[in-house]
């Protein structure tokens, strides 16, 4: 597997434990140095405020709670992120239409493409 995330730190915000574990494994395969995970908006906000990330994958909905406040916090810090969700592009709130999306269910190649696109200037 290509180690294109070698040395990178990634935030994953996901409330489905099996999906989170799969994402962590894939990120490790890509060479990711550190993966921080959160399954709630308060925990994710704590991580965003207290740490530095190279990239983030953000579920649009955590147990019924939208995560746009997290998207705004990541954008304000200049952290490239993509939504990882079962929703479609048309379900995004106005102002977020251009943000990359990793549609669930996804495969390794789709995740790699989204992450690689986030790293491009």
ROBASE-544757 format. One line per field, with one value per residue (C-alpha): residue number from 1; residue in one letter; chain; x, y, z negated. Coordinates in Angstrom, 2 decimals. Example, Ala and Ser with C-alpha at 12.3 -4.5 7.8 and 13.67 -1.06 7.14 Angstrom:
BEGIN
pos <- 1|2
code <- A|S
unit <- A|A
east <- 12.30|13.67
north <- -4.50|-1.06
up <- -7.80|-7.14
end
This chain:
BEGIN
pos <- 1|2|3|4|5|6|7|8|9|10|11|12|13|14|15|16|17|18|19|20|21|22|23|24|25|26|27|28|29|30|31|32|33|34|35|36|37|38|39|40|41|42|43|44|45|46|47|48|49|50|51|52|53|54|55|56|57|58|59|60|61|62|63|64|65|66|67|68|69|70|71|72|73|74|75|76|77|78|79|80|81|82|83|84|85|86|87|88|89|90|91|92|93|94|95|96|97|98|99|100|101|102|103|104|105|106|107|108|109|110|111|112|113|114|115|116|117|118|119|120|121
code <- X|X|X|X|X|X|X|X|X|X|X|X|X|X|X|X|X|X|X|X|X|X|X|X|X|X|X|X|X|X|X|X|X|X|X|X|X|X|X|X|X|X|X|X|X|X|X|X|X|X|X|X|X|X|X|X|X|X|X|X|X|X|X|X|X|X|X|X|X|X|X|X|X|X|X|X|X|X|X|X|X|X|X|X|X|X|X|X|X|X|X|X|X|X|X|X|X|X|X|X|X|X|X|X|X|X|X|X|X|X|X|X|X|X|X|X|X|X|X|X|X
unit <- A|A|A|A|A|A|A|A|A|A|A|A|A|A|A|A|A|A|A|A|A|A|A|A|A|A|A|A|A|A|A|A|A|A|A|A|A|A|A|A|A|A|A|A|A|A|A|A|A|A|A|A|A|A|A|A|A|A|A|A|A|A|A|A|A|A|A|A|A|A|A|A|A|A|A|A|A|A|A|A|A|A|A|A|A|A|A|A|A|A|A|A|A|A|A|A|A|A|A|A|A|A|A|A|A|A|A|A|A|A|A|A|A|A|A|A|A|A|A|A|A
east <- 0.00|1.23|2.40|1.32|0.21|3.60|4.14|0.69|-1.84|-5.52|-8.70|-11.57|-15.00|-17.27|-19.92|-20.10|-17.39|-16.86|-16.47|-14.09|-11.93|-11.85|-10.85|-8.09|-6.72|-6.77|-5.06|-2.35|-1.89|-1.43|1.39|-0.52|1.56|-1.32|-5.07|-7.26|-10.87|-14.04|-17.60|-19.29|-19.29|-17.93|-15.06|-14.23|-14.25|-11.91|-9.49|-9.74|-9.04|-6.20|-4.31|-2.94|-4.08|-2.96|-6.34|-9.75|-12.61|-15.89|-19.18|-22.01|-24.23|-23.22|-26.16|-28.59|-26.34|-25.06|-21.33|-21.15|-19.78|-16.81|-16.45|-16.35|-13.71|-11.54|-11.86|-10.96|-7.76|-6.97|-7.30|-8.33|-11.27|-13.81|-17.22|-17.44|-21.13|-23.99|-25.76|-25.56|-24.04|-27.48|-27.93|-25.12|-26.09|-25.72|-22.13|-20.65|-21.49|-17.88|-16.43|-15.13|-17.25|-16.38|-19.62|-20.36|-19.97|-16.56|-13.55|-9.84|-9.25|-12.05|-10.69|-7.16|-8.41|-10.28|-7.33|-4.81|-7.04|-7.08|-3.28|-3.06|-2.47
north <- 0.00|3.48|5.32|8.75|9.78|8.99|11.25|12.82|13.34|12.72|13.41|10.99|11.99|8.96|7.46|3.96|1.94|-0.61|2.13|4.01|0.92|0.25|3.86|3.71|0.52|2.03|5.21|3.08|1.25|4.64|5.41|7.79|8.57|9.54|9.07|10.87|9.80|11.31|10.03|13.17|16.85|17.97|15.46|16.37|20.08|19.43|17.65|20.37|23.09|21.22|19.52|20.11|17.90|17.57|16.24|15.29|12.99|14.19|12.31|14.75|13.33|11.95|10.14|12.77|15.81|17.67|18.38|21.66|23.45|21.07|21.75|25.46|24.98|22.87|25.39|28.24|26.39|25.67|21.90|20.21|17.90|15.78|14.66|10.86|10.08|8.04|11.22|12.57|15.84|17.39|16.79|19.21|22.50|25.62|26.80|23.31|22.06|22.27|20.24|16.80|13.83|10.21|8.34|5.38|2.56|3.28|1.21|1.76|3.28|5.82|6.81|7.13|9.40|11.72|11.96|12.51|15.25|16.96|17.05|18.83|22.57
up <- 0.00|0.87|-2.28|-1.02|-4.53|-6.04|-9.05|-8.83|-11.60|-10.79|-12.73|-12.16|-13.44|-13.23|-15.52|-14.01|-15.76|-12.96|-10.37|-12.67|-13.19|-9.45|-8.75|-11.36|-9.77|-6.30|-7.52|-9.16|-5.84|-4.17|-6.64|-8.88|-11.96|-14.26|-14.10|-16.60|-16.77|-18.16|-18.14|-19.47|-18.60|-22.02|-21.90|-18.30|-19.15|-22.06|-19.72|-17.05|-19.60|-21.30|-18.50|-15.02|-12.16|-8.56|-7.42|-8.76|-7.81|-9.22|-9.39|-8.65|-11.37|-14.75|-16.31|-15.01|-15.58|-12.51|-12.48|-10.56|-13.63|-13.40|-9.68|-10.42|-13.15|-10.84|-8.02|-10.39|-11.32|-7.69|-8.07|-4.82|-5.42|-3.65|-4.76|-5.12|-5.07|-3.81|-2.74|0.77|2.02|2.23|-1.52|-2.37|-3.92|-1.77|-1.73|-1.95|1.55|2.75|-0.12|0.84|-0.14|-0.78|-0.28|-2.53|-1.85|-0.36|0.60|-0.02|3.42|2.95|-0.45|0.96|3.77|1.41|-0.98|1.82|3.26|-0.15|-0.17|3.18|2.88
end
